[in-house]
Amino acid sequence: MQHTVWIPALHRDLAGGAETVSVEAETIGEVIDQLEAKFPGFAARLSEDGKMRSNIAVAINGEITHRGLRQRLTEPSEVHFIPALSGG
């Protein structure tokens, strides 16, 4: 199943500046695997030790999920990886 993945500006250097890419996957973990295959370095920025990095949230069709890499994608979806913002 095809999904549209929105690439955060912070990570577009890995994707050649692309804002979105299409990937075929059944879980968020597979989405990251597909991104890593297309753009080496993505997995290290989004996940660590088999889990999502604590500073990255995942939204599917506008809804934040807390299931991490195991989250299933049951329909064609828009996936957003949202880096935490810091500052003051």
N, C-alpha and C positions, 0 to 999 in steps of 0.2 A: 504494500500500500504506500503511495506517494504522500509525502508531507513537505510543507514549506517551512524551512527553518530560517528565522530572522537572525542575522549575525549582529551582535552588539558592536558598536563602533570601536570599542576597546579591542576586539578580536578580528577586525576586518583585515588587519595586516596579514593574517594567515590565509585569508580567503581571497587575496588579490583585490581587496576593496569591495567585494560583493556584499550587498545588503541582505540578499536572500539566496538560498540554494535549495534544491529539491533533493530529498533522499527517500529511499525505500527502507522502512523499518517497522517492527512491531512493538518495540519498547524504546524508552529514552536511552537506555544503554546502547541499543543498536543504532540509534540516531547518532550518538557520539562516535561509535565505531565507524559509521559511514563518513562522518565529518573528518575523522582521523585519516581514513583511507584517501580522501580527496585532498585534505589539507593537513599534512603532518604537523603535530604540535597541539592540535585542538584538544585531544583527550587530556593532556597534562594541564591545560588551562581550565577545563570544566570538571574533571573528576580526579580523585586521589584515593588510593587503597580500596578500589571497588565501590566508592560512594561519590555522590556529587560533592564538590567542594562546598564548604560551609558558607562561602561568600557568593554563591551562585544560586539563584532561584530559577525554577522552571515553570513556565506558564504554557498551558495547552489550550488553544482556542480561548484565550483570555482568562483562564482559571489557573491560579497557582496550585501546583501539586506538591505534596510532601512525600510521595512514594519513591522519589529519586530515580535511579537507573531502572528500577523494576516497573515503573509506570507503563502500563500497556496503552497502545494507541489503537483504538478500535474503529476509527474512521479517518479519512484524510483530514489532517490537522495542520494548524499553524503552531509552530513550536518556537518559543522565545526563551533564550537563556539570558537571565537578567542579573548582571553583576551588582553587588551591593555598592551603594554610594557612601562615600565618607567625606568628611569635611566639617566645617563649623560655621 
